[in-house]
Amino acid sequence: TTWRVSARDVALATGRRVIVTFEDVTAVEEAGTIRRDFVANVSHELRSPLTALLGFVETLRGPARDDAAARERFLGIILREAQRMARLVDDLLSLSRVEAEERRRPTERVDLRALAASVAATLEPVAAQSGAEIRLNLPDQAPTILGDSGQLRQVLTNLVENAIKYGGRSGPVEVALTGPAEQPGLRRQGVRLSVTDRGPGIAAHHIPRLTERFYRVDTHRSREVGGTGLGLAIVKHIVSRHRGRLRIESEIGRGSTFSVILPAD
Ligand code: ADP
């Protein structure tokens, strides 16, 4: 615990007195540390593609100037690194927007069936490119929920993209929606949206940390597939704004299921 101690000298009729106040500022200190860590992480994440960009531009102006093949290759790398920076900045903006809105209750009527079908259709070409397949498992009917359709679209998009990136080659990616009637075990009635892959799975000790900003199980793999390390942090904030829960189940060698359970009203 961190204490902020302050003393005040007061003059009273009976004489002078010193009043010492102790204030528990642990939470404030922690918030400061988290913010500093975050800024350091962001700087580092931006610095590495930037270093690559600068290096390759220098090479293009110098040694590689007259080598057409090298030029082509280096331009490819420059494009990739610039795209990585753009993705990172986009995710940072999403994260800050989502955080800013976290306390505002969403008020739209959202049809999760239509949303799931639309996200699956949008990501079909991405899946095909990685040799993956998306399977939809939707009930005939599902209640609408109170939500923010743009944000819920982002949640599902992030989860399906991860399933494709990390597990899409080992089997189909399944997107399923389960209505409230099918989950009698839940305390509150909830709708469950889940994304299952047959990928490598995630070791149990990583699972609680996955929604931390920039936390990755395998940094190299994440970079290779174009990850920013922010996708699940964004998911967590959006789900929390919707008073929902994110559940992650995974088994090494078998795959993972990421479920979002949203209150049905
Ligand atoms: P990233 O941009 O790196 O994908 P995320 O926040 O979306 O960042 O995910 C954090 C980490 O969680 C990833 O780097 C990856 O290691 C792990 N992860 C996420 N989804 C899956 C999945 N479906 N299968 C295996 N690992 C996953």
Boltz pocket constraint, residues with backbone or C-beta under 6 A from the ligand:
constraints:
  - pocket:
      binder: B
      contacts: [[A, 158], [A, 159], [A, 162], [A, 163], [A, 166], [A, 167], [A, 197], [A, 199], [A, 200], [A, 201], [A, 202], [A, 210], [A, 211], [A, 212], [A, 215], [A, 216], [A, 217], [A, 218], [A, 222], [A, 223], [A, 226], [A, 227], [A, 228], [A, 229], [A, 230], [A, 231], [A, 232], [A, 233], [A, 256]]
      max_distance: 6.0
